[in-house]
Amino acid sequence: MGNRQEKKISIRNLSDREFFYGHKGCPGCGGSLALRLALKVFGERSYAVVPAGCMSAVGFIFPQMAFTCNAIISTFPGTASMLSGVAAGARALGIKDFHAVGFAGDGGTADIGLQALSGAIDRHEKIIYICYDNEAYMNTGVQKSALTPAGARTATSPVGNRLRGAVTQKKPMFEIVAAHGVDYAATASVGYPLDYLRKLEYASQVDGTSYIHVFTPCPIGWGYETSDTIAVAKNAVDCGLWYLAEFSNGRFTLTHNPSEFISVQDYLLGQSRFRHLQEEDLQGIITMRDLKWSNIHREWFS
């Protein structure tokens, strides 16, 4: 997209250095993988801002600090505003070869941190904001967020005789950010790491605000085997419930367009948070998926 300078980044030519190592995350944590890969792309001249959430909880446990680059915990709603200050401070010190990068969860982005993010985009701050989306407030007991999908069981969207989990759809954060006229935005998934790495690389070259929304399954909150995180993240894309795309220069582009979808039922019912769903619920989710893809093809490519 745009004037991208492709280096054909891959797993093979990533740095051997670790900038997020020794954390206390759960086995199979998608969020920690997303953060680890991002810092390998951005390197030691990264200034990381991390609000309350899983990554701050597992990465800042004194004396075993998981970050080997500069990193700080921000207020819950203030990731983007603190990133703006970090970037301004570095420039004031005459530092040029750095990346101010934030790592916030779905709640810290789509709920609590949306105002600060909106303001940073409006100012075209030279920052990189990464939302690692595990679809609930996992760190505090799996409560529903604005990015929890319809039908998911959480502590605050329970399941019972008359309750079928979350009743709202995921907030379309990628489209919301794009509507601001952001300099660069992308969706990604840890199930498609090369796509994610290339978007990270491009974001590192943008002279303005970059936003990457990466899909990061959580085995504890979702209810699947810890060894299946990558498969779950890939299947979400392959069944059409998550899509890989970019926004730049006012245009949307799909970076992966499945010729046909795999089973939505298999993806959902492989997770305990969805096993209560009935056939009518599953069909409703499939209908919403098809509508989403119809809108993508009509609005992005017309």
N, C-alpha and C positions, 0 to 999 in steps of 0.2 A: 504494500500500500504506500501511496505517496512516493517519497524519495528514499525508501528503505534501503539501507546498506546491508545487504544480507552477508553474514559470515558463515551461513550454514552451520549454526551452532548445533551441537549434538551432545549426547551423553558422553561420547568418547573424548571430545575435546573440552569438556568442562574441567575447571580447576580441581586438583586433588585436595586443595585446602578446604577446611570446614569452617564455616562462619556461624553455624548453629548446630552445636554438637554437645551431647551429654545432657539433653533436656529430660524432663520427667514425664513426657507425654505417654499416653497409653499406647500399647502395641497396636500397630495398624492405623495410627493417627494420620489422616489425610492432610490436616492443617500443617503439621510439622514438616511433612514432605514438601508442601508448597513453599513454605518459608525457607527451608534448606536449599531448594533448587534456585529460588530467587536470589538469595545472597551469593550463591556460587556464580551467578551471572553478573551481579552488580559488583562483587568483590570487596576488598578490605576498606575501600574509601566510601563505604555505605554508612549513613547515619539512620538507624532504624528507630521508628516510633511505634510503640505497641501499647494499645489501651488495655483496660481490664478485659480478661477473656482467657481462653485456653492457653494461648502462646505466652502471655505474660505470666500466667500461673505456673507454667512448666519451665519457663526459660530464665526466670530471675529468682532462683532459690539459692540464697547465699549459704555457703561460699562457692557452690558449684554453679557458676553463671554460664549459661549455654551459648550466649553471644560472644564471638571473638572480634566483632566489629563494635563500633560505638552504638549503644542502644539505650533507650529510656522508656519508662512506662508513662503514658499520658493519662489524662483524665478520660473517663469513658466516652464522653461526647466530643473530645477535643483532638482526635487523631490528626485531622487535616489542618486544624489551626496550629497545632504544635509543629507539624511538618513545615508549615509556612514559616514559622519562627526559626526553626532549625536551618532551613534553606537561606533565610535572610541573614542569620548570624554567620553562616559559613561564608557567604558572599562578602559580608562586612569585614571578615578576616582575610579576604583576598584568596580564599580557597576556591578553586574552579573545578577540579577533577573529582567531584563527589556526587553521590546520589542520596537524596533525602527520600526515604521509602517508609511507608506505613503499612502495618499488617493488622487489620481489624477484622473481627468476625462478622457474621451476618447481622447479629443484633447491634453490634457497635457501629455498623455501617448503615443498614436500612432503617433502623429505629433511632438509636440514641445519637449516632454521629452524622446524620444526614444533613443537618443545618451547616455544620462546619465544612463538610465536603462540598456542599453546594456553593458556599462562599469562596472556597479555594479555587474551584473550577471557574467561577465567575471572574476571579482575579487572574486566571491563567498562571497560577503559581507553578514554578518548575519543581514539581514533586511527582512521586510515583505512589499511588494509593492502591494497595492490594487488599481486596476483600476475600478472605478464605471462608467459604460458605459451607458450613456443616448443618445448616437448616434448623438450628435451634440454639438457645442459650445453653450450651453443653456444660460449661464450666460450673454453673450454679445449679445443675440438676435437671437439665433437659426441659426448659420451658419454651413455649412457642415464641418465635420471632416473626417479623414481617416476611421472612424468607422461608418459613416452614411451609411445605407444600400441602395442598388440600388432602385431607384424609389421614395425615400423619398423627400418630398418638404421641403426645408429650405430657409432661406433668400438668400443664395448664390447658391442654386440649385432650382430655381423657376419653376413654372408650367405655361405653356401657350399653344398656338395652336401647337407649334412645340417643346415644352419642356415638359419632363415628369419627372421632379425631378432629383435626383442624377443619374449619368450615370456610376458610378464605384461601385464595390463590397466592402463590409467591408474588411479592412485589416485583415489578419488572425493572430492577435496578439498572441493568445495562441500558435500556431505553431511556430511563429517567436521566441518567448521566449524559447520554448522547444528546438528549433534548436541551441540555445546557450549552451545547456547542463545544464540548470538551475537545481538547487537542487530540487525544487518542483514548480510545476505550476498547476493551476486548473481553470476551468470555473465554474461559479455559477449563480444563479438567486435568487432575493428576492422572487420569486414565489415558490421556493423550499427552505425554510429557514433552515430545518434540514440538508439538504445536504450542504448548505453554512456554517452552524455552525460547522459541523464536519471538513470541509476543513480548516476553520479558526483555529480550535483546532490543527489540524495536523501541519499547518504552524507555529504555536507557538512553536513547538518542533523541527523544522528543524534547523540543524547546518549549515546554509548557506543561500542562497537567496531563498525566496518564492515569488511567483507572483500569485495573485488571480484576475481573471477578472470576475467581477460580473455584471450581466445584471440588470439595474436599470431604469425602464420606467420613463418618464417625462410627466405628464398630460398636462402641458402648451405647451411644444414643440411638443408633439405628437398629441394632440387633442383628449382626451378622458376624461370621468368623473373622478374626483379626487378620488372617492371611488373605482375605478377599477384597481388601480396600481398592486395589488397582482395578480388579475386575468389575467391582460395583461402579466405580467412577467411569469406566469405559462403557459399561452397559447403559448407564443413564443417558449417555450421548447416543448410543446405538439404537436405543428404543425411542428416541426423540423427546424425552422429557428434559433434556438439557441440550443446548446447541453451542457450537463453537463459531464465533464471529468476531469481526472487528468493525470499528467506526473511526474514520479519519477523513479529513477534508470534506465533511458533510455527507459522506457516503457509508453505507453499511455493506459488508462483504461477509459471506459465509466462508469459513476456512475448512469446513468439513460438511459435506452434504450427502447423508446416507441415501443410497439408491433405494433401499427399503429398510423398514424398521424391524428390529427384533421384538420379541414379546414384551409388552408392558407388564403383563401379569407376572411373568417370571421375574422381572426386575423388582417389582413391588413386593410380591409375596415371598421373596427371598430375604426380606427384612422384617423383623418382628413388629416394627412400628406400623406396618401396613397389613398384617395378617388377619385383622378383623374385617377387612373390606369385603363387601359382597359383590356379586356380579354387576349389579347396577352401579355401584360405586366405581368399579374398574372401568366400566363402559363410559361413565361420565368423565373420568380422567383421560381416556383415549379420545373422547370427543373434544375436550379442551386442547389436547395436544394437536389434533388435526387442525383445529381452528387457528392455533398459534402458527403452525407451519404454513397454512394457507395465507395468513396475513403477512408472514415473512416473504413469501414468494410474490405476493401481490404488491406489497408496499416497497420492498427493497429492490425489486428487479423489474418493476413496471416502466 
